[in-house]
């Protein structure tokens, strides 16, 4: 059984709503619905690439 440690985004708003990243698997979840669906590591990689500016606007 894999135990996930969830890290909140550094951009967490004052109300606490944010996305969280799972360590070590790289899953992403919505902090408002922690038992809801999780995004795969592929989606997480896409988000990282967008943040790094790897795509043209």
mmCIF file of the N, C-alpha and C atoms, coordinates in Angstrom:
data_MODEL
# 
_entry.id   MODEL 
# 
loop_
_atom_site.group_PDB 
_atom_site.id 
_atom_site.type_symbol 
_atom_site.label_atom_id 
_atom_site.label_alt_id 
_atom_site.label_comp_id 
_atom_site.label_asym_id 
_atom_site.label_entity_id 
_atom_site.label_seq_id 
_atom_site.pdbx_PDB_ins_code 
_atom_site.Cartn_x 
_atom_site.Cartn_y 
_atom_site.Cartn_z 
_atom_site.occupancy 
_atom_site.B_iso_or_equiv 
_atom_site.pdbx_formal_charge 
_atom_site.auth_seq_id 
_atom_site.auth_comp_id 
_atom_site.auth_asym_id 
_atom_site.auth_atom_id 
_atom_site.pdbx_PDB_model_num 
ATOM 1   N N  . UNK A 1 1  ? 0.839   -1.185 0.000   1.00 0.00 ? 1  UNK A N  1 
ATOM 2   C CA . UNK A 1 1  ? 0.000   0.000  0.000   1.00 0.00 ? 1  UNK A CA 1 
ATOM 3   C C  . UNK A 1 1  ? 0.885   1.250  0.000   1.00 0.00 ? 1  UNK A C  1 
ATOM 4   N N  . UNK A 1 2  ? 0.596   2.130  -0.924  1.00 0.00 ? 2  UNK A N  1 
ATOM 5   C CA . UNK A 1 2  ? 1.366   3.365  -1.038  1.00 0.00 ? 2  UNK A CA 1 
ATOM 6   C C  . UNK A 1 2  ? 0.740   4.433  -0.151  1.00 0.00 ? 2  UNK A C  1 
ATOM 7   N N  . UNK A 1 3  ? 1.565   5.052  0.669   1.00 0.00 ? 3  UNK A N  1 
ATOM 8   C CA . UNK A 1 3  ? 1.099   6.148  1.519   1.00 0.00 ? 3  UNK A CA 1 
ATOM 9   C C  . UNK A 1 3  ? 1.503   7.450  0.847   1.00 0.00 ? 3  UNK A C  1 
ATOM 10  N N  . UNK A 1 4  ? 0.514   8.306  0.628   1.00 0.00 ? 4  UNK A N  1 
ATOM 11  C CA . UNK A 1 4  ? 0.788   9.582  -0.004  1.00 0.00 ? 4  UNK A CA 1 
ATOM 12  C C  . UNK A 1 4  ? 0.970   10.667 1.049   1.00 0.00 ? 4  UNK A C  1 
ATOM 13  N N  . UNK A 1 5  ? 1.990   11.460 0.879   1.00 0.00 ? 5  UNK A N  1 
ATOM 14  C CA . UNK A 1 5  ? 2.142   12.680 1.669   1.00 0.00 ? 5  UNK A CA 1 
ATOM 15  C C  . UNK A 1 5  ? 1.736   13.812 0.742   1.00 0.00 ? 5  UNK A C  1 
ATOM 16  N N  . UNK A 1 6  ? 0.782   14.616 1.148   1.00 0.00 ? 6  UNK A N  1 
ATOM 17  C CA . UNK A 1 6  ? 0.249   15.674 0.296   1.00 0.00 ? 6  UNK A CA 1 
ATOM 18  C C  . UNK A 1 6  ? 0.847   17.010 0.682   1.00 0.00 ? 6  UNK A C  1 
ATOM 19  N N  . UNK A 1 7  ? 1.345   17.738 -0.311  1.00 0.00 ? 7  UNK A N  1 
ATOM 20  C CA . UNK A 1 7  ? 1.906   19.074 -0.101  1.00 0.00 ? 7  UNK A CA 1 
ATOM 21  C C  . UNK A 1 7  ? 0.986   20.093 -0.745  1.00 0.00 ? 7  UNK A C  1 
ATOM 22  N N  . UNK A 1 8  ? 0.666   21.139 0.012   1.00 0.00 ? 8  UNK A N  1 
ATOM 23  C CA . UNK A 1 8  ? -0.157  22.213 -0.539  1.00 0.00 ? 8  UNK A CA 1 
ATOM 24  C C  . UNK A 1 8  ? 0.673   23.125 -1.418  1.00 0.00 ? 8  UNK A C  1 
ATOM 25  N N  . UNK A 1 9  ? 0.009   23.709 -2.376  1.00 0.00 ? 9  UNK A N  1 
ATOM 26  C CA . UNK A 1 9  ? 0.648   24.660 -3.268  1.00 0.00 ? 9  UNK A CA 1 
ATOM 27  C C  . UNK A 1 9  ? 1.123   25.875 -2.484  1.00 0.00 ? 9  UNK A C  1 
ATOM 28  N N  . UNK A 1 10 ? 2.216   26.461 -2.934  1.00 0.00 ? 10 UNK A N  1 
ATOM 29  C CA . UNK A 1 10 ? 2.693   27.688 -2.296  1.00 0.00 ? 10 UNK A CA 1 
ATOM 30  C C  . UNK A 1 10 ? 1.775   28.866 -2.607  1.00 0.00 ? 10 UNK A C  1 
ATOM 31  N N  . UNK A 1 11 ? 0.848   28.684 -3.547  1.00 0.00 ? 11 UNK A N  1 
ATOM 32  C CA . UNK A 1 11 ? -0.108  29.729 -3.916  1.00 0.00 ? 11 UNK A CA 1 
ATOM 33  C C  . UNK A 1 11 ? -1.456  29.540 -3.223  1.00 0.00 ? 11 UNK A C  1 
ATOM 34  N N  . UNK A 1 12 ? -1.477  28.828 -2.110  1.00 0.00 ? 12 UNK A N  1 
ATOM 35  C CA . UNK A 1 12 ? -2.715  28.596 -1.380  1.00 0.00 ? 12 UNK A CA 1 
ATOM 36  C C  . UNK A 1 12 ? -3.344  29.923 -0.983  1.00 0.00 ? 12 UNK A C  1 
ATOM 37  N N  . UNK A 1 13 ? -4.635  30.052 -1.237  1.00 0.00 ? 13 UNK A N  1 
ATOM 38  C CA . UNK A 1 13 ? -5.324  31.307 -0.905  1.00 0.00 ? 13 UNK A CA 1 
ATOM 39  C C  . UNK A 1 13 ? -5.648  31.370 0.583   1.00 0.00 ? 13 UNK A C  1 
ATOM 40  N N  . UNK A 1 14 ? -6.126  32.507 1.021   1.00 0.00 ? 14 UNK A N  1 
ATOM 41  C CA . UNK A 1 14 ? -6.433  32.721 2.434   1.00 0.00 ? 14 UNK A CA 1 
ATOM 42  C C  . UNK A 1 14 ? -7.493  31.746 2.941   1.00 0.00 ? 14 UNK A C  1 
ATOM 43  N N  . UNK A 1 15 ? -8.409  31.324 2.056   1.00 0.00 ? 15 UNK A N  1 
ATOM 44  C CA . UNK A 1 15 ? -9.451  30.388 2.487   1.00 0.00 ? 15 UNK A CA 1 
ATOM 45  C C  . UNK A 1 15 ? -8.969  28.941 2.479   1.00 0.00 ? 15 UNK A C  1 
ATOM 46  N N  . UNK A 1 16 ? -7.735  28.711 2.052   1.00 0.00 ? 16 UNK A N  1 
ATOM 47  C CA . UNK A 1 16 ? -7.157  27.374 2.098   1.00 0.00 ? 16 UNK A CA 1 
ATOM 48  C C  . UNK A 1 16 ? -7.414  26.528 0.871   1.00 0.00 ? 16 UNK A C  1 
ATOM 49  N N  . UNK A 1 17 ? -8.175  27.024 -0.096  1.00 0.00 ? 17 UNK A N  1 
ATOM 50  C CA . UNK A 1 17 ? -8.440  26.255 -1.301  1.00 0.00 ? 17 UNK A CA 1 
ATOM 51  C C  . UNK A 1 17 ? -7.209  26.237 -2.192  1.00 0.00 ? 17 UNK A C  1 
ATOM 52  N N  . UNK A 1 18 ? -6.823  25.056 -2.622  1.00 0.00 ? 18 UNK A N  1 
ATOM 53  C CA . UNK A 1 18 ? -5.649  24.944 -3.478  1.00 0.00 ? 18 UNK A CA 1 
ATOM 54  C C  . UNK A 1 18 ? -5.595  23.559 -4.085  1.00 0.00 ? 18 UNK A C  1 
ATOM 55  N N  . UNK A 1 19 ? -4.543  23.317 -4.823  1.00 0.00 ? 19 UNK A N  1 
ATOM 56  C CA . UNK A 1 19 ? -4.256  21.967 -5.274  1.00 0.00 ? 19 UNK A CA 1 
ATOM 57  C C  . UNK A 1 19 ? -3.131  21.436 -4.399  1.00 0.00 ? 19 UNK A C  1 
ATOM 58  N N  . UNK A 1 20 ? -3.085  20.119 -4.277  1.00 0.00 ? 20 UNK A N  1 
ATOM 59  C CA . UNK A 1 20 ? -2.045  19.475 -3.484  1.00 0.00 ? 20 UNK A CA 1 
ATOM 60  C C  . UNK A 1 20 ? -1.340  18.438 -4.349  1.00 0.00 ? 20 UNK A C  1 
ATOM 61  N N  . UNK A 1 21 ? -0.051  18.286 -4.144  1.00 0.00 ? 21 UNK A N  1 
ATOM 62  C CA . UNK A 1 21 ? 0.766   17.338 -4.885  1.00 0.00 ? 21 UNK A CA 1 
ATOM 63  C C  . UNK A 1 21 ? 1.172   16.208 -3.952  1.00 0.00 ? 21 UNK A C  1 
ATOM 64  N N  . UNK A 1 22 ? 1.031   14.985 -4.446  1.00 0.00 ? 22 UNK A N  1 
ATOM 65  C CA . UNK A 1 22 ? 1.382   13.810 -3.668  1.00 0.00 ? 22 UNK A CA 1 
ATOM 66  C C  . UNK A 1 22 ? 2.856   13.474 -3.852  1.00 0.00 ? 22 UNK A C  1 
ATOM 67  N N  . UNK A 1 23 ? 3.525   13.218 -2.752  1.00 0.00 ? 23 UNK A N  1 
ATOM 68  C CA . UNK A 1 23 ? 4.909   12.766 -2.773  1.00 0.00 ? 23 UNK A CA 1 
ATOM 69  C C  . UNK A 1 23 ? 4.883   11.313 -2.322  1.00 0.00 ? 23 UNK A C  1 
ATOM 70  N N  . UNK A 1 24 ? 5.445   10.356 -2.973  1.00 0.00 ? 24 UNK A N  1 
ATOM 71  C CA . UNK A 1 24 ? 6.383   10.414 -4.072  1.00 0.00 ? 24 UNK A CA 1 
ATOM 72  C C  . UNK A 1 24 ? 5.768   10.225 -5.461  1.00 0.00 ? 24 UNK A C  1 
ATOM 73  N N  . UNK A 1 25 ? 4.479   10.012 -5.598  1.00 0.00 ? 25 UNK A N  1 
ATOM 74  C CA . UNK A 1 25 ? 3.918   9.585  -6.885  1.00 0.00 ? 25 UNK A CA 1 
ATOM 75  C C  . UNK A 1 25 ? 3.548   10.708 -7.833  1.00 0.00 ? 25 UNK A C  1 
ATOM 76  N N  . UNK A 1 26 ? 3.489   11.935 -7.396  1.00 0.00 ? 26 UNK A N  1 
ATOM 77  C CA . UNK A 1 26 ? 3.195   13.040 -8.283  1.00 0.00 ? 26 UNK A CA 1 
ATOM 78  C C  . UNK A 1 26 ? 1.745   13.165 -8.699  1.00 0.00 ? 26 UNK A C  1 
ATOM 79  N N  . UNK A 1 27 ? 0.829   12.689 -7.868  1.00 0.00 ? 27 UNK A N  1 
ATOM 80  C CA . UNK A 1 27 ? -0.590  12.859 -8.149  1.00 0.00 ? 27 UNK A CA 1 
ATOM 81  C C  . UNK A 1 27 ? -1.020  14.246 -7.698  1.00 0.00 ? 27 UNK A C  1 
ATOM 82  N N  . UNK A 1 28 ? -2.094  14.743 -8.263  1.00 0.00 ? 28 UNK A N  1 
ATOM 83  C CA . UNK A 1 28 ? -2.606  16.058 -7.899  1.00 0.00 ? 28 UNK A CA 1 
ATOM 84  C C  . UNK A 1 28 ? -4.059  15.909 -7.474  1.00 0.00 ? 28 UNK A C  1 
ATOM 85  N N  . UNK A 1 29 ? -4.453  16.628 -6.410  1.00 0.00 ? 29 UNK A N  1 
ATOM 86  C CA . UNK A 1 29 ? -5.853  16.609 -5.980  1.00 0.00 ? 29 UNK A CA 1 
ATOM 87  C C  . UNK A 1 29 ? -6.286  18.010 -5.577  1.00 0.00 ? 29 UNK A C  1 
ATOM 88  N N  . UNK A 1 30 ? -7.584  18.202 -5.512  1.00 0.00 ? 30 UNK A N  1 
ATOM 89  C CA . UNK A 1 30 ? -8.183  19.457 -5.083  1.00 0.00 ? 30 UNK A CA 1 
ATOM 90  C C  . UNK A 1 30 ? -8.322  19.409 -3.567  1.00 0.00 ? 30 UNK A C  1 
ATOM 91  N N  . UNK A 1 31 ? -7.792  20.388 -2.873  1.00 0.00 ? 31 UNK A N  1 
ATOM 92  C CA . UNK A 1 31 ? -7.836  20.361 -1.406  1.00 0.00 ? 31 UNK A CA 1 
ATOM 93  C C  . UNK A 1 31 ? -9.259  20.460 -0.854  1.00 0.00 ? 31 UNK A C  1 
ATOM 94  N N  . UNK A 1 32 ? -10.195 20.998 -1.658  1.00 0.00 ? 32 UNK A N  1 
ATOM 95  C CA . UNK A 1 32 ? -11.586 21.092 -1.200  1.00 0.00 ? 32 UNK A CA 1 
ATOM 96  C C  . UNK A 1 32 ? -12.272 19.732 -1.213  1.00 0.00 ? 32 UNK A C  1 
ATOM 97  N N  . UNK A 1 33 ? -11.717 18.768 -1.985  1.00 0.00 ? 33 UNK A N  1 
ATOM 98  C CA . UNK A 1 33 ? -12.311 17.443 -2.113  1.00 0.00 ? 33 UNK A CA 1 
ATOM 99  C C  . UNK A 1 33 ? -11.203 16.389 -2.057  1.00 0.00 ? 33 UNK A C  1 
ATOM 100 N N  . UNK A 1 34 ? -10.585 16.198 -0.887  1.00 0.00 ? 34 UNK A N  1 
ATOM 101 C CA . UNK A 1 34 ? -9.430  15.301 -0.793  1.00 0.00 ? 34 UNK A CA 1 
ATOM 102 C C  . UNK A 1 34 ? -9.734  13.848 -1.133  1.00 0.00 ? 34 UNK A C  1 
ATOM 103 N N  . UNK A 1 35 ? -10.994 13.430 -1.045  1.00 0.00 ? 35 UNK A N  1 
ATOM 104 C CA . UNK A 1 35 ? -11.343 12.052 -1.382  1.00 0.00 ? 35 UNK A CA 1 
ATOM 105 C C  . UNK A 1 35 ? -11.818 11.926 -2.827  1.00 0.00 ? 35 UNK A C  1 
ATOM 106 N N  . UNK A 1 36 ? -11.834 13.041 -3.541  1.00 0.00 ? 36 UNK A N  1 
ATOM 107 C CA . UNK A 1 36 ? -12.295 13.053 -4.924  1.00 0.00 ? 36 UNK A CA 1 
ATOM 108 C C  . UNK A 1 36 ? -11.234 12.533 -5.882  1.00 0.00 ? 36 UNK A C  1 
ATOM 109 N N  . UNK A 1 37 ? -11.465 12.750 -7.171  1.00 0.00 ? 37 UNK A N  1 
ATOM 110 C CA . UNK A 1 37 ? -10.531 12.234 -8.183  1.00 0.00 ? 37 UNK A CA 1 
ATOM 111 C C  . UNK A 1 37 ? -9.171  12.895 -8.096  1.00 0.00 ? 37 UNK A C  1 
ATOM 112 N N  . UNK A 1 38 ? -8.191  12.130 -8.487  1.00 0.00 ? 38 UNK A N  1 
ATOM 113 C CA . UNK A 1 38 ? -6.815  12.620 -8.509  1.00 0.00 ? 38 UNK A CA 1 
ATOM 114 C C  . UNK A 1 38 ? -6.320  12.617 -9.946  1.00 0.00 ? 38 UNK A C  1 
ATOM 115 N N  . UNK A 1 39 ? -5.529  13.589 -10.288 1.00 0.00 ? 39 UNK A N  1 
ATOM 116 C CA . UNK A 1 39 ? -4.950  13.653 -11.616 1.00 0.00 ? 39 UNK A CA 1 
ATOM 117 C C  . UNK A 1 39 ? -3.669  12.829 -11.650 1.00 0.00 ? 39 UNK A C  1 
ATOM 118 N N  . UNK A 1 40 ? -3.377  12.258 -12.790 1.00 0.00 ? 40 UNK A N  1 
ATOM 119 C CA . UNK A 1 40 ? -2.195  11.395 -12.913 1.00 0.00 ? 40 UNK A CA 1 
ATOM 120 C C  . UNK A 1 40 ? -0.903  12.193 -12.994 1.00 0.00 ? 40 UNK A C  1 
ATOM 121 N N  . UNK A 1 41 ? 0.189   11.470 -12.923 1.00 0.00 ? 41 UNK A N  1 
ATOM 122 C CA . UNK A 1 41 ? 1.517   12.088 -13.033 1.00 0.00 ? 41 UNK A CA 1 
ATOM 123 C C  . UNK A 1 41 ? 1.694   12.729 -14.405 1.00 0.00 ? 41 UNK A C  1 
ATOM 124 N N  . UNK A 1 42 ? 1.028   12.215 -15.443 1.00 0.00 ? 42 UNK A N  1 
ATOM 125 C CA . UNK A 1 42 ? 1.127   12.816 -16.774 1.00 0.00 ? 42 UNK A CA 1 
ATOM 126 C C  . UNK A 1 42 ? 0.556   14.226 -16.773 1.00 0.00 ? 42 UNK A C  1 
ATOM 127 N N  . UNK A 1 43 ? -0.563  14.426 -16.105 1.00 0.00 ? 43 UNK A N  1 
ATOM 128 C CA . UNK A 1 43 ? -1.163  15.754 -16.007 1.00 0.00 ? 43 UNK A CA 1 
ATOM 129 C C  . UNK A 1 43 ? -0.251  16.663 -15.197 1.00 0.00 ? 43 UNK A C  1 
ATOM 130 N N  . UNK A 1 44 ? 0.315   16.121 -14.133 1.00 0.00 ? 44 UNK A N  1 
ATOM 131 C CA . UNK A 1 44 ? 1.238   16.907 -13.306 1.00 0.00 ? 44 UNK A CA 1 
ATOM 132 C C  . UNK A 1 44 ? 2.436   17.354 -14.139 1.00 0.00 ? 44 UNK A C  1 
ATOM 133 N N  . UNK A 1 45 ? 2.955   16.476 -14.998 1.00 0.00 ? 45 UNK A N  1 
ATOM 134 C CA . UNK A 1 45 ? 4.084   16.833 -15.858 1.00 0.00 ? 45 UNK A CA 1 
ATOM 135 C C  . UNK A 1 45 ? 3.689   17.923 -16.844 1.00 0.00 ? 45 UNK A C  1 
ATOM 136 N N  . UNK A 1 46 ? 2.479   17.850 -17.374 1.00 0.00 ? 46 UNK A N  1 
ATOM 137 C CA . UNK A 1 46 ? 1.996   18.886 -18.284 1.00 0.00 ? 46 UNK A CA 1 
ATOM 138 C C  . UNK A 1 46 ? 1.925   20.236 -17.574 1.00 0.00 ? 46 UNK A C  1 
ATOM 139 N N  . UNK A 1 47 ? 1.417   20.256 -16.366 1.00 0.00 ? 47 UNK A N  1 
ATOM 140 C CA . UNK A 1 47 ? 1.314   21.500 -15.597 1.00 0.00 ? 47 UNK A CA 1 
ATOM 141 C C  . UNK A 1 47 ? 2.700   22.085 -15.342 1.00 0.00 ? 47 UNK A C  1 
ATOM 142 N N  . UNK A 1 48 ? 3.660   21.236 -14.980 1.00 0.00 ? 48 UNK A N  1 
ATOM 143 C CA . UNK A 1 48 ? 5.025   21.709 -14.758 1.00 0.00 ? 48 UNK A CA 1 
ATOM 144 C C  . UNK A 1 48 ? 5.610   22.305 -16.037 1.00 0.00 ? 48 UNK A C  1 
ATOM 145 N N  . UNK A 1 49 ? 5.363   21.656 -17.174 1.00 0.00 ? 49 UNK A N  1 
ATOM 146 C CA . UNK A 1 49 ? 5.887   22.154 -18.457 1.00 0.00 ? 49 UNK A CA 1 
ATOM 147 C C  . UNK A 1 49 ? 5.279   23.502 -18.808 1.00 0.00 ? 49 UNK A C  1 
ATOM 148 N N  . UNK A 1 50 ? 3.996   23.668 -18.553 1.00 0.00 ? 50 UNK A N  1 
ATOM 149 C CA . UNK A 1 50 ? 3.342   24.949 -18.819 1.00 0.00 ? 50 UNK A CA 1 
ATOM 150 C C  . UNK A 1 50 ? 3.954   26.033 -17.949 1.00 0.00 ? 50 UNK A C  1 
ATOM 151 N N  . UNK A 1 51 ? 4.147   25.723 -16.667 1.00 0.00 ? 51 UNK A N  1 
ATOM 152 C CA . UNK A 1 51 ? 4.741   26.707 -15.756 1.00 0.00 ? 51 UNK A CA 1 
ATOM 153 C C  . UNK A 1 51 ? 6.144   27.116 -16.183 1.00 0.00 ? 51 UNK A C  1 
ATOM 154 N N  . UNK A 1 52 ? 6.893   26.183 -16.771 1.00 0.00 ? 52 UNK A N  1 
ATOM 155 C CA . UNK A 1 52 ? 8.259   26.483 -17.208 1.00 0.00 ? 52 UNK A CA 1 
ATOM 156 C C  . UNK A 1 52 ? 8.299   27.193 -18.559 1.00 0.00 ? 52 UNK A C  1 
ATOM 157 N N  . UNK A 1 53 ? 7.128   27.391 -19.170 1.00 0.00 ? 53 UNK A N  1 
ATOM 158 C CA . UNK A 1 53 ? 7.065   28.118 -20.431 1.00 0.00 ? 53 UNK A CA 1 
ATOM 159 C C  . UNK A 1 53 ? 7.509   27.313 -21.640 1.00 0.00 ? 53 UNK A C  1 
ATOM 160 N N  . UNK A 1 54 ? 7.307   26.021 -21.605 1.00 0.00 ? 54 UNK A N  1 
ATOM 161 C CA . UNK A 1 54 ? 7.758   25.167 -22.705 1.00 0.00 ? 54 UNK A CA 1 
ATOM 162 C C  . UNK A 1 54 ? 6.819   25.182 -23.921 1.00 0.00 ? 54 UNK A C  1 
ATOM 163 N N  . UNK A 1 55 ? 5.759   25.935 -23.856 1.00 0.00 ? 55 UNK A N  1 
ATOM 164 C CA . UNK A 1 55 ? 4.803   26.013 -24.952 1.00 0.00 ? 55 UNK A CA 1 
ATOM 165 C C  . UNK A 1 55 ? 4.703   27.450 -25.435 1.00 0.00 ? 55 UNK A C  1 
ATOM 166 N N  . UNK A 1 56 ? 4.477   27.602 -26.728 1.00 0.00 ? 56 UNK A N  1 
ATOM 167 C CA . UNK A 1 56 ? 4.303   28.946 -27.284 1.00 0.00 ? 56 UNK A CA 1 
ATOM 168 C C  . UNK A 1 56 ? 2.925   29.459 -26.960 1.00 0.00 ? 56 UNK A C  1 
ATOM 169 N N  . UNK A 1 57 ? 2.814   30.774 -26.845 1.00 0.00 ? 57 UNK A N  1 
ATOM 170 C CA . UNK A 1 57 ? 1.508   31.383 -26.594 1.00 0.00 ? 57 UNK A CA 1 
ATOM 171 C C  . UNK A 1 57 ? 0.849   31.730 -27.889 1.00 0.00 ? 57 UNK A C  1 
# 
